[in-house]
């Protein structure tokens, strides 16, 4: 992969500046959605998932996926 020229970098900067992403604060982001999902679990289960997510630098959904994969592997 090649490097950008100054002209390409300036054009990209201008494009991003003119077309900044729009953020809708009325829609919950993925982390709020995950937290709402975790609120449906037992408090001890939610605490475990959050603690493991923080320790491994993963999202709660990734931790849950790993737990499910482990359970499936144990059955097979």
Secondary structure, DSSP 8 states (H G I E B T S, - for coil): -----HHHHHHHHHHHHHT-----TTS--HHHHHHHHHTTS-HHHHHHHHHHHHHHT--HHHHHHHHHHHHHHHH-
